[in-house]
Amino acid sequence: MGTEENELYLLGRGKAEPRHISGNKRKLAVSILEEVAGILNSRQIL
């Protein structure tokens, strides 16, 4: 498993500023999944 630092800027739906995340790939993946889950949970089921 690598120890290199990675950086990511997430542009969330309805957010004015991107969110900066840095860390290992696992941390970035968790952040992406949390953002997607938040978007999906905010949608109304018709």
C-alpha positions as CSV (number, residue, x, y, z in Angstrom):
1,M,0.0,0.0,0.0
2,G,1.4,3.4,-1.0
3,T,2.1,6.2,1.4
4,E,2.0,9.0,-1.1
5,E,-0.2,12.0,-0.4
6,N,-3.0,12.7,-3.0
7,E,-5.1,15.9,-3.4
8,L,-8.6,16.3,-4.6
9,Y,-11.1,19.2,-4.9
10,L,-14.7,18.2,-4.7
11,L,-17.4,20.3,-6.3
12,G,-20.5,19.5,-4.5
13,R,-24.0,20.1,-5.8
14,G,-25.3,23.5,-4.8
15,K,-22.0,24.5,-3.1
16,A,-20.2,27.7,-4.0
17,E,-16.7,26.6,-3.2
18,P,-14.8,23.4,-3.9
19,R,-13.8,21.3,-0.8
20,H,-10.1,20.4,-0.7
21,I,-9.2,16.9,0.5
22,S,-5.7,15.5,0.9
23,G,-4.6,12.1,2.1
24,N,-4.2,8.6,0.9
25,K,-6.5,7.1,-1.8
26,R,-8.7,5.4,0.8
27,K,-9.5,8.8,2.5
28,L,-10.2,10.4,-0.9
29,A,-12.5,7.5,-1.9
30,V,-14.5,7.8,1.4
31,S,-14.9,11.6,0.8
32,I,-16.2,11.0,-2.7
33,L,-18.6,8.3,-1.6
34,E,-19.9,10.6,1.2
35,E,-20.5,13.4,-1.3
36,V,-22.4,11.1,-3.7
37,A,-24.5,9.6,-0.9
38,G,-25.4,13.2,0.2
39,I,-26.5,14.1,-3.3
40,L,-28.5,10.9,-3.6
41,N,-30.1,11.3,-0.2
42,S,-31.1,14.9,-1.0
43,R,-33.2,13.8,-4.1
44,Q,-36.9,13.3,-3.6
45,I,-38.3,10.0,-4.7
46,L,-41.4,10.6,-6.9
